[in-house]
Amino acid sequence: MPDTLNLATPSELLLRPATPQDLPQLLAIENACFTPEEAATAAAFALRLQRIPDSFWVTERHGQVIGLINGPVVAERYIRDELFKQLNANPATGGHQTVLGLAVHPAHRKLGIGRLLLAQLETVARTAQRETVTLTCLEDRVPFYAALGYVNEGVSASAHAAEVWLNMVKPLR
């Protein structure tokens, strides 16, 4: 990733697990990046912070949270809509790492923050011997994920926010 951070130097960035204290900033970023129907709620974020702290990461720049990634580990290859409301703690090993949300504050886009967050989650997933990283996205975002090694496996069964989502999967083994 030589051009990953063309405007932000790595020394300006801090990649760390999200904490409950981050909730106001997480919500601000989420609401700036997604429609109200798509965006996670405060209750959903609070549940994720409680149940899956090992797969909820943020990027800070100058002390401000500017990006986030999160998602539980599941037994099946694709995301189910129920995950947006109910989830269990991640198993220690195995399974499929999902991405329920990847968001970068609009003022900090095109700096490689999204790639950095995905790379972090992939590293954590590999360490825990996950089979894949799996996510759903809208069609206009497919090229971003495809460039990072994700394969479009077709239309998702998801009806989240009444959108047509595509299953994107990156094998880790």
Rosetta blueprint (number, residue, H / E / L):
1 M L
2 P L
3 D L
4 T L
5 L L
6 N L
7 L L
8 A L
9 T L
10 P H
11 S H
12 E H
13 L E
14 L E
15 L E
16 R E
17 P E
18 A L
19 T L
20 P H
21 Q H
22 D H
23 L H
24 P H
25 Q H
26 L H
27 L H
28 A H
29 I H
30 E H
31 N H
32 A H
33 C H
34 F L
35 T L
36 P L
37 E L
38 E L
39 A L
40 A L
41 T L
42 A H
43 A H
44 A H
45 F H
46 A H
47 L H
48 R H
49 L H
50 Q H
51 R H
52 I L
53 P H
54 D H
55 S H
56 F E
57 W E
58 V E
59 T E
60 E E
61 R E
62 H L
63 G L
64 Q E
65 V E
66 I E
67 G E
68 L E
69 I E
70 N E
71 G L
72 P L
73 V E
74 V E
75 A L
76 E L
77 R L
78 Y L
79 I L
80 R L
81 D H
82 E H
83 L H
84 F H
85 K L
86 Q L
87 L L
88 N L
89 A L
90 N L
91 P L
92 A L
93 T L
94 G L
95 G L
96 H E
97 Q E
98 T E
99 V E
100 L L
101 G E
102 L E
103 A E
104 V E
105 H L
106 P H
107 A H
108 H H
109 R L
110 K L
111 L L
112 G L
113 I H
114 G H
115 R H
116 L H
117 L H
118 L H
119 A H
120 Q H
121 L H
122 E H
123 T H
124 V H
125 A H
126 R H
127 T H
128 A L
129 Q L
130 R L
131 E L
132 T E
133 V E
134 T E
135 L E
136 T E
137 C E
138 L L
139 E H
140 D H
141 R H
142 V H
143 P H
144 F H
145 Y H
146 A H
147 A L
148 L L
149 G L
150 Y L
151 V E
152 N E
153 E E
154 G E
155 V E
156 S L
157 A L
158 S L
159 A L
160 H H
161 A H
162 A H
163 E L
164 V L
165 W L
166 L E
167 N E
168 M E
169 V E
170 K E
171 P E
172 L L
173 R L
